[in-house]
Amino acid sequence: MNVAFFLTPKSEVIYLNESWSMRQVLEKMKHYRYATVPIIDDQGKYIGTISEGDLLWQMHEMIGESIDNYSKIKLKDIPLYNSYKSIHVRGEIEDLIDLTIRQNFVPIIDDLEHFIGIVTRKDIIHHLNSKLKTT
């Protein structure tokens, strides 16, 4: 069994582009009610993961400024305080499980470091639970 077994493909995942504005990011995260979302660049490479906390710290830095300025700040200019590590699609299951202990999802990349989807902690727990039930 490999990482691809657990993969939720990019076409079924919400992700953001680093060139989007802070306002666009906030709207997307609010709409889908996600607390963390993967970020890709214009070539489709995984850049990192933004969290609500990252956005709150950015807002804190902008206290006193107009909310209209949220449209001027690009996602690539917002500091990311947590490092969501990615794993290669042919990576080891042990490494995947190790990352899900610290992350609620793991971004999956291909040979060119393009973002191809995620594996969620929930999917791994469901799989392990089904294995326990069959033994």
N, C-alpha and C positions, 0 to 999 in steps of 0.2 A: 504494500500500500504506500502511495506517495502523497505529497501535499495536494496534488491536483484532485484527489478523491474528495477533498473537503471544499474545494474552490467554489465560491460564488463569483461568477464571471463579471467582469467590468460592466457589461451591458445591464446587469441587474443591481449595480451598486451606485450609490450617490457619491460623487467626487467633485472636487473643485479645481479650477484652473488658477495657477498662481498669478495670472494677470487680472483676475476679477477684483472688483473693489470690495472694500470692507462691507459696504452696504449690501452688495449682491450676496456675499458670504452669509451675512446675518439673515437675510431673507430666505436663503436656501435652507440654512440650518433650522430656522424657525418653522418653515413649511414642513420639513420632514421630521422635525423634533429629534434630531441627532445631536449628541453632545460632542462627538468627535467625527471628523470627516477627512479622508485622504485628499492630498493635494498633488496634482500633476502639473508638468510644464507643457509648453506648446507642442513638444515632440511626444508627449504621452508618458514621459518618465516620472516615476514616483519621486516626489520632493520631500514629503513629510506629511504629518497629520496635524490639523488644527483642532483645538479644543475650545469649549466655551470659556475656559479659564484664560486662554491666550487672548481671546477677544475682550474679556473683561479687563485684563491688564492694559490692553491697548486703549480701551475707553478711559481707563483711569489716567493714562498719560495725556488724554485729550480733554480732561476736565476744563470747562470754561470755553471750549471751542464749540462752534455750531455743529449740530448733527449733520448738516449738509457736507461737512468735511469728510464724513464717512465714505462719500463717493470718490474722494481724492486719494484715499489710502489704498494701496494695492496689497493684496494678500501676501505677495512675496516680501513686502516690507514689514510685516507683522512678525515679531519674534515668537518662535515656538519654544515653549518652556519644557515640553516633554518630547522625548525622542521615541517615536513609534518605529521600531525596526521592521524592515521588510525581510522576506525570505524568498529565495529562488523557487520556482515552481517544481524543480527537481530536488528541493531540499529535503533534509531528514525530518521525519515525523517527530523525533525527540526534540529537535530544535524548535519546531512549530509549537509543540506543547509547552516547552520552556518559555517561549515568548507569550503565549496566551495566559500564563500565570500573571504576567505584568501588564498585558494589553488586552482590551476586550475584543480586538480583532487584529489580524496580522495582514498587512498588505503583501500581495504576491506579485513578483516581477518575473520577466522572462530574461533571455540571454542578453538582450539589449537594454535591460533595466527598465523596460516599459511596464507600466502598471497594467496587470491583467485581471485583477480581482482581489478578493479578500477571503480569509478564513476566519470565522467568528469563534469566539470561546464557546458560545452556545452550541454550535455545530459539533465541536469536539466533545463537549460534555454529553450531548445526546448520543453520539456514537459510542462513547465509553459506557454510558448507561445501558445501551442496548446490548453491548458485549457482556456486561455484568448479569443482565437478565437471562442470557442464554447459557450461562455457565452454572 
